[in-house]
């Protein structure tokens, strides 16, 4: 039997509904189950600059600012790693508790989505469904990074590094 255009036409005329029906069922299912009110999520990024308060020695090859920028890069890299630890999450949770806000370290870890560093700038990324709670966690993280960073920076012999938040949670 040779397949010709008239034969294909008769087949489509008789069995068109078998071709169209699966598409209609899939479209109806999609419309019925599509979440038209998708959950709202908020995100913010806080940038930090950090450095050591003691300048390095000036030599014939380098001036003291070279060592300041170099130590800043190392401090930022170490702070980035610290923001991923349970100790940091616990410190942020304690900071929130001092304000009367209850948040477990696990909840704080869920709101701090990532941290990264680019040379001497630390980026901490936050995300969550409640903008007020997210801002409170970000503010607590700022205070911890600015005032309690000596726990993560052993080479500074128990002294805090100078950490400055370059952004305000908004």
C-alpha positions in Angstrom: 0.0 0.0 0.0 1.3 3.4 -1.0 0.9 6.3 1.3 -0.5 9.3 -0.5 -1.7 12.8 0.5 -5.4 11.8 0.1 -4.8 8.8 2.3 -3.2 11.0 5.0 -6.0 13.5 4.7 -8.7 10.7 5.2 -6.7 9.5 8.3 -6.5 12.9 9.8 -10.2 13.6 9.1 -11.2 10.4 10.9 -8.7 10.4 13.8 -8.0 14.2 14.4 -9.4 14.0 18.0 -6.6 11.5 18.9 -4.0 14.1 18.0 -5.7 17.0 19.7 -7.0 15.4 22.8 -3.6 14.8 24.6 -2.7 18.5 24.1 -6.1 19.6 25.5 -5.8 17.3 28.5 -2.2 18.6 29.2 -3.4 22.3 28.9 -6.4 21.7 31.2 -4.2 20.0 33.8 -1.6 22.9 33.6 -4.3 25.5 34.1 -5.9 23.6 37.0 -2.7 23.1 38.9 -0.7 26.3 38.1 0.0 28.5 41.2 -1.3 31.8 40.0 -0.4 33.4 43.3 3.2 32.3 43.5 4.9 32.7 46.9 6.8 36.0 47.2 10.4 35.9 48.1 12.8 38.7 49.0 16.5 39.0 48.6 19.2 41.5 49.6 23.0 41.7 49.4 25.2 43.4 51.9 28.8 44.3 50.9 31.5 44.6 53.5 35.0 46.0 53.5 37.5 44.8 56.1 41.1 45.5 57.1 43.6 45.2 59.9 44.1 48.3 62.0 47.9 47.9 62.2 49.7 49.0 59.0 52.5 46.8 57.6 56.1 47.9 57.5 57.2 50.2 54.7 60.1 48.9 52.8 62.1 50.0 49.8 59.9 47.7 47.6 56.5 48.3 49.0 54.7 51.0 50.9 52.6 50.3 54.0 49.3 50.5 52.1 50.3 47.5 50.0 50.2 45.3 53.2 47.0 46.9 54.3 45.2 45.9 51.1 46.8 42.5 51.1 45.7 41.8 54.7 42.2 43.2 53.8 42.0 40.6 51.0 43.0 37.8 53.4 40.6 39.0 56.1 37.7 39.1 53.7 38.4 35.6 52.5 38.4 34.3 56.1 35.2 36.1 57.0 33.5 34.6 53.9 34.4 31.2 55.2 33.3 32.1 58.7 29.8 33.2 57.5 29.2 29.6 56.3 29.9 28.0 59.7 27.6 27.0 62.5 29.5 29.3 64.9 28.5 32.3 62.8 24.9 31.2 62.6 24.8 30.8 66.4 26.3 34.2 66.9 23.7 35.8 64.6 21.0 33.9 66.5 22.3 35.1 69.8 22.4 38.7 68.5 18.7 38.4 67.4 17.8 36.9 70.9 19.3 40.0 72.5 16.8 42.0 70.5 14.0 39.7 71.5 13.7 37.9 68.2 13.7 34.2 68.3 15.6 32.5 65.4 17.4 29.2 65.5 20.8 28.9 63.9 19.2 26.6 61.3 16.7 29.3 60.4 19.5 31.9 60.1 21.4 29.5 57.9 18.3 29.2 55.6 18.1 33.0 55.3 21.8 33.5 54.5 21.9 32.0 51.0 25.5 32.6 50.1 28.7 34.5 50.7 31.4 35.4 48.3 34.4 37.7 48.2 35.9 39.7 45.3 39.4 40.9 46.3 38.8 43.1 49.4 34.9 43.1 49.3 32.8 40.6 51.1 29.3 39.9 49.8 26.7 38.2 52.0 23.5 37.3 50.3 20.2 36.9 52.2 16.8 35.5 51.0 13.5 34.7 52.5 9.7 35.2 52.5 9.4 37.9 55.2 11.1 41.2 54.4 11.1 42.4 58.0 12.6 39.2 59.4 15.1 39.2 56.6 16.2 42.7 57.5 16.5 41.8 61.2 18.7 38.9 60.3 20.8 41.0 58.0 21.3 43.7 60.7 22.3 41.0 63.2 24.8 39.6 60.8 26.2 43.1 60.2 26.7 43.5 64.0 28.3 40.1 64.3 30.7 40.7 61.5 31.6 44.2 62.8 32.0 43.3 66.5 32.6 39.6 66.9 35.0 38.7 64.1 38.0 38.1 66.4 36.6 34.6 66.9 37.3 33.8 63.2 40.6 35.7 62.7 43.2 33.9 64.9 46.2 35.8 63.3 44.8 39.1 64.8 45.4 37.7 68.4 41.9 38.3 69.7 41.5 41.8 68.2 38.6 42.5 65.9 39.4 43.5 62.4 37.9 46.7 61.1 34.8 45.5 59.3 32.5 48.1 57.7 29.1 47.4 56.1 28.9 49.3 52.8 25.2 48.7 52.4 22.0 49.1 54.6 19.5 46.2 54.5 16.6 47.3 52.3 
